[in-house]
Amino acid sequence: KVVVVDETHKCTGFYGSNVSWILKRLQRINPNIQFVASSATLDDPQDFCSKLFPVSMEHVDGIGKRGEIKLQFLKPRINYLDLMIDITRQFGLRNHQVLAFNKSRLDAELLAIDGSDSKLNIEVHRSGMNPERRKLVEIALRDNKIKAVSCTPTLELGINVGHIDGVVSAFTSHGRLIQRMGRAGRRGQDAFAYMILDESNPISKYYLNNPEEYFKDKKYHSINFSNPMVDENQILLMAKDTPLFKDEFKNDSKIITKLVSEGKLRIHGDRLQCTLSGWAQVESWSIRDMGNTV
């Protein structure tokens, strides 16, 4: 009855084009389906979602029980990683849970090693780790068995990670910082966030001197709805879902004519069916990548 697209702001570019087609395919099978989108960081949700989804969307503002989050920008007088380690340690020593978002996997490991050396109960959560291992870290954090996690952006999205009181972040974009801060204060408590600026990074240095400009930046989300590779493969997949009527996609008549001439779609009465040749083209199609890795 209902399809929920969480973290809708991630549905951009090539990936967003594919998601848009998949939503059309779902609606084609069930015209009465209801779509729900959720995001904390879309600047113009009404406009974006009306393009992404095959139906008109109504904008609803959610009111959560989150506490106040105090944010501070810091200019380090020591190495940025040393400052991140120190702040993370202070949270742990005061019996508060904290997430430390690093620039890289290496920094995530180094921060955790230094934290462990100072008796901080800390674990690593990063891309490249065994998914089962990452899940165990999430469960331990949720159950308050660990006080700190040194992570990469793997913990930015909507994972239920417990009673987080603090977030420490290396310099990042406004949208990503909001996502990271969103991990804290989720049970109504007040929380603290720190972003460490870097004088060696020109963009970070600009915000160091003009902090008010950081919050004026808007993150524009775009989707290319005229990608012929996406359109071609999704039409084949749609015909695989259930055969197409000949006049179902008048705007894509050139693509359909091409697929018929190549033997990837075949005419059967007033319908178009996906052939074995068509299925061979899309069998390994990824909605995240353009094609094979070279």
JOHU-V622087 format. One record per pair of residues at least 6 apart in sequence whose ideal C-beta (glycine too) atoms are under 7 Angstrom apart, sorted by the first residue. I is the first residue (numbers start at 1). J is the second residue. D is the distance in whole Angstrom. If there is no record, write none. Layout:
i: (I | I)
j: (J | J)
d: (D | D)
//
This chain:
i: (1 | 1 | 2 | 2 | 3 | 3 | 3 | 4 | 4 | 5 | 5 | 6 | 6 | 7 | 7 | 7 | 8 | 8 | 8 | 8 | 8 | 9 | 9 | 9 | 9 | 11 | 11 | 12 | 12 | 12 | 13 | 13 | 14 | 14 | 14 | 15 | 15 | 16 | 16 | 17 | 17 | 17 | 17 | 17 | 18 | 18 | 18 | 19 | 19 | 20 | 20 | 20 | 21 | 21 | 23 | 23 | 23 | 24 | 25 | 25 | 26 | 27 | 27 | 28 | 29 | 29 | 35 | 35 | 37 | 37 | 37 | 39 | 40 | 40 | 41 | 41 | 41 | 41 | 42 | 42 | 43 | 43 | 45 | 46 | 46 | 48 | 49 | 50 | 50 | 51 | 52 | 65 | 66 | 66 | 66 | 67 | 67 | 67 | 67 | 67 | 68 | 69 | 69 | 69 | 69 | 69 | 70 | 71 | 71 | 72 | 73 | 73 | 73 | 74 | 74 | 74 | 74 | 75 | 75 | 76 | 76 | 80 | 80 | 80 | 81 | 81 | 81 | 83 | 84 | 84 | 84 | 84 | 84 | 85 | 85 | 85 | 87 | 87 | 88 | 88 | 88 | 88 | 88 | 88 | 89 | 89 | 89 | 91 | 91 | 91 | 91 | 92 | 92 | 92 | 92 | 92 | 92 | 96 | 96 | 97 | 97 | 97 | 97 | 97 | 97 | 97 | 98 | 98 | 98 | 98 | 98 | 98 | 99 | 99 | 99 | 99 | 99 | 99 | 100 | 100 | 100 | 100 | 100 | 101 | 101 | 101 | 101 | 101 | 102 | 102 | 102 | 102 | 102 | 102 | 103 | 105 | 105 | 105 | 105 | 108 | 108 | 108 | 108 | 108 | 109 | 111 | 112 | 112 | 112 | 112 | 115 | 115 | 115 | 116 | 120 | 120 | 121 | 121 | 121 | 122 | 122 | 122 | 122 | 122 | 123 | 123 | 123 | 123 | 124 | 125 | 125 | 125 | 125 | 125 | 125 | 126 | 126 | 126 | 127 | 127 | 134 | 137 | 138 | 138 | 140 | 141 | 141 | 141 | 142 | 142 | 142 | 144 | 144 | 149 | 153 | 155 | 155 | 156 | 156 | 156 | 157 | 161 | 163 | 164 | 164 | 164 | 164 | 165 | 165 | 165 | 165 | 166 | 166 | 166 | 167 | 167 | 167 | 167 | 167 | 168 | 169 | 169 | 169 | 170 | 171 | 171 | 171 | 171 | 171 | 171 | 174 | 174 | 174 | 174 | 175 | 177 | 181 | 184 | 184 | 185 | 197 | 197 | 197 | 198 | 199 | 199 | 207 | 207 | 228 | 229 | 231 | 231 | 232 | 232 | 233 | 233 | 233 | 235 | 235 | 235 | 235 | 235 | 236 | 236 | 236 | 236 | 236 | 236 | 237 | 238 | 239 | 239 | 239 | 239 | 240 | 240 | 243 | 243 | 243 | 243 | 244 | 244 | 245 | 245 | 246 | 246 | 249 | 256 | 256 | 259 | 259 | 260 | 263 | 263 | 264 | 264 | 264 | 264 | 265 | 265 | 265 | 265 | 265 | 266 | 266)
j: (33 | 34 | 34 | 36 | 26 | 33 | 35 | 36 | 38 | 11 | 37 | 38 | 158 | 39 | 157 | 158 | 37 | 38 | 39 | 42 | 49 | 39 | 41 | 42 | 221 | 19 | 52 | 221 | 222 | 223 | 223 | 224 | 227 | 230 | 290 | 287 | 288 | 52 | 223 | 223 | 224 | 225 | 227 | 230 | 230 | 234 | 287 | 52 | 287 | 52 | 223 | 225 | 230 | 234 | 35 | 53 | 54 | 54 | 238 | 241 | 33 | 33 | 54 | 238 | 241 | 242 | 53 | 55 | 49 | 53 | 57 | 45 | 178 | 182 | 175 | 178 | 179 | 219 | 48 | 221 | 218 | 219 | 59 | 57 | 59 | 221 | 57 | 56 | 57 | 223 | 223 | 188 | 185 | 186 | 188 | 185 | 188 | 189 | 190 | 191 | 190 | 181 | 184 | 185 | 191 | 193 | 192 | 181 | 193 | 194 | 195 | 197 | 211 | 83 | 194 | 196 | 197 | 197 | 208 | 83 | 196 | 170 | 196 | 198 | 107 | 110 | 111 | 196 | 100 | 111 | 168 | 170 | 196 | 111 | 114 | 115 | 168 | 194 | 98 | 100 | 111 | 115 | 148 | 168 | 115 | 118 | 120 | 98 | 148 | 165 | 166 | 98 | 120 | 121 | 122 | 147 | 148 | 165 | 166 | 141 | 144 | 147 | 162 | 163 | 164 | 165 | 147 | 148 | 164 | 165 | 166 | 168 | 149 | 151 | 155 | 164 | 167 | 183 | 111 | 148 | 150 | 151 | 168 | 151 | 153 | 169 | 170 | 180 | 108 | 111 | 150 | 151 | 152 | 170 | 170 | 126 | 127 | 128 | 152 | 124 | 126 | 150 | 151 | 152 | 124 | 150 | 122 | 123 | 124 | 150 | 122 | 148 | 150 | 122 | 147 | 148 | 146 | 147 | 148 | 146 | 147 | 148 | 149 | 150 | 137 | 140 | 146 | 149 | 150 | 134 | 137 | 149 | 151 | 154 | 155 | 151 | 152 | 154 | 152 | 154 | 154 | 149 | 159 | 161 | 146 | 149 | 161 | 162 | 160 | 161 | 162 | 162 | 163 | 155 | 176 | 161 | 183 | 176 | 179 | 180 | 179 | 183 | 187 | 183 | 184 | 186 | 191 | 184 | 189 | 191 | 192 | 184 | 191 | 192 | 180 | 181 | 183 | 184 | 193 | 194 | 177 | 180 | 195 | 196 | 195 | 196 | 197 | 198 | 201 | 204 | 214 | 215 | 217 | 219 | 219 | 195 | 193 | 191 | 193 | 191 | 204 | 207 | 208 | 204 | 205 | 208 | 213 | 214 | 255 | 290 | 252 | 255 | 255 | 259 | 281 | 282 | 285 | 249 | 252 | 255 | 256 | 259 | 259 | 264 | 274 | 278 | 281 | 282 | 282 | 244 | 265 | 272 | 273 | 274 | 274 | 279 | 268 | 271 | 272 | 273 | 271 | 272 | 270 | 271 | 270 | 272 | 256 | 265 | 272 | 265 | 278 | 267 | 275 | 277 | 275 | 277 | 278 | 281 | 272 | 273 | 274 | 275 | 278 | 273 | 275)
d: (7 | 6 | 5 | 6 | 6 | 6 | 5 | 5 | 7 | 7 | 5 | 5 | 6 | 6 | 5 | 6 | 4 | 6 | 4 | 6 | 7 | 5 | 5 | 5 | 6 | 5 | 6 | 5 | 6 | 6 | 7 | 7 | 7 | 7 | 6 | 6 | 5 | 6 | 4 | 6 | 6 | 6 | 5 | 5 | 6 | 7 | 4 | 7 | 7 | 5 | 6 | 7 | 7 | 4 | 7 | 6 | 6 | 5 | 5 | 6 | 6 | 6 | 5 | 7 | 6 | 7 | 5 | 6 | 5 | 7 | 7 | 6 | 6 | 6 | 5 | 5 | 6 | 7 | 6 | 7 | 5 | 6 | 6 | 7 | 4 | 5 | 4 | 6 | 5 | 6 | 6 | 5 | 5 | 6 | 7 | 4 | 5 | 5 | 4 | 6 | 5 | 5 | 6 | 5 | 5 | 6 | 5 | 7 | 5 | 5 | 5 | 6 | 6 | 7 | 6 | 5 | 7 | 6 | 6 | 4 | 6 | 7 | 5 | 6 | 6 | 6 | 6 | 6 | 6 | 6 | 5 | 7 | 6 | 5 | 5 | 6 | 5 | 6 | 6 | 5 | 7 | 6 | 5 | 6 | 6 | 6 | 5 | 4 | 7 | 7 | 5 | 7 | 4 | 6 | 7 | 4 | 5 | 4 | 6 | 7 | 7 | 6 | 6 | 6 | 5 | 6 | 7 | 5 | 7 | 7 | 4 | 6 | 5 | 6 | 6 | 6 | 5 | 6 | 6 | 7 | 5 | 7 | 5 | 6 | 7 | 4 | 6 | 5 | 4 | 6 | 6 | 7 | 6 | 6 | 5 | 5 | 7 | 6 | 6 | 6 | 5 | 5 | 6 | 5 | 6 | 4 | 5 | 7 | 5 | 4 | 4 | 6 | 7 | 6 | 7 | 6 | 5 | 5 | 7 | 7 | 7 | 4 | 7 | 6 | 5 | 7 | 5 | 6 | 5 | 6 | 5 | 5 | 4 | 6 | 6 | 6 | 4 | 6 | 6 | 6 | 7 | 6 | 6 | 6 | 5 | 6 | 5 | 5 | 6 | 6 | 4 | 6 | 7 | 7 | 7 | 7 | 6 | 6 | 4 | 6 | 7 | 6 | 6 | 5 | 4 | 7 | 7 | 6 | 6 | 5 | 7 | 6 | 6 | 5 | 5 | 6 | 6 | 5 | 4 | 5 | 6 | 5 | 5 | 6 | 6 | 7 | 6 | 5 | 6 | 4 | 6 | 7 | 5 | 7 | 4 | 6 | 5 | 4 | 6 | 4 | 5 | 6 | 5 | 4 | 5 | 7 | 6 | 5 | 7 | 7 | 6 | 6 | 5 | 7 | 7 | 5 | 5 | 7 | 6 | 6 | 7 | 7 | 7 | 6 | 5 | 5 | 6 | 5 | 6 | 6 | 6 | 6 | 6 | 4 | 4 | 6 | 7 | 4 | 6 | 5 | 6 | 4 | 6 | 6 | 6 | 6 | 6 | 7 | 7 | 4 | 7 | 7 | 6 | 5 | 6 | 5 | 3 | 6 | 5 | 7 | 6 | 7 | 6 | 5 | 5)
//
